[in-house]
Amino acid sequence: MVKLLRESDRWALLCSLTLAAILALNGQKMHESVMQIVNKQQKITDNLRRWLASYKALQPIDIEWTKQLKSSVSLDLLATYRIIAPEAAGLTGNADLMLVDKIDRIKQAGTEPGASAVTVVTAGKPGFVVTAPTWHDLINGLAVLAARRDIQFQAVTIEASRDNEAPTAIIHGLAIVLRDEEAKK
């Protein structure tokens, strides 16, 4: 009788068949694992594409932000008063008595967009005092300030004055929003 396979060849064949069986049984699991990794990578790529599209869509807002908000670099009290510009709204304030009450970082949706709210007051008063020639001018001027996107305030107290005094309002929590920028060297 002729031997078809040597002893070592039998072991090699047996090991090969065993390995083929293991690979066949685990091949499906490996395929599923690879597909899960591919799906996760696809989701990450899709999220990155959405984020990039959102970022590019916000670039015009960044340009508008730069145009609308004045820079906080090298501002003094007089420059801050001029940015508030109560006269442009038909109101009169006293730049000599204006003080900075506090400076708060602006936070929106858990992020800091790079701006600060500079809250100002008139010395000796609980807020920023403005006057106008008439009651109508005072109300309209306050409405103009309230409509500005770079100005925030909490409340307004209107003081009734004597007949010969100008109508007066105290703006509580008046803050001008300024862009944070480093001085260019």
Secondary structure, DSSP 4 states (H G I P E B T S, - for coil): ---SS-HHHHHHHHHHHHHHHHHHHHHHHHHHHHHHHHHHHHHHHHHHHHHHHHHHHHHHHHHHHHHHSPB-TT--HHHHHHHH-GGGGT-B--GGGEEEEEEEE--BTTB--SEEEEEEEETTSSSEEEE-SSHHHHHHHHHHHHH-TTEE-SEEEEEP--TTSPPEEEEET-EEEEE--PPP-
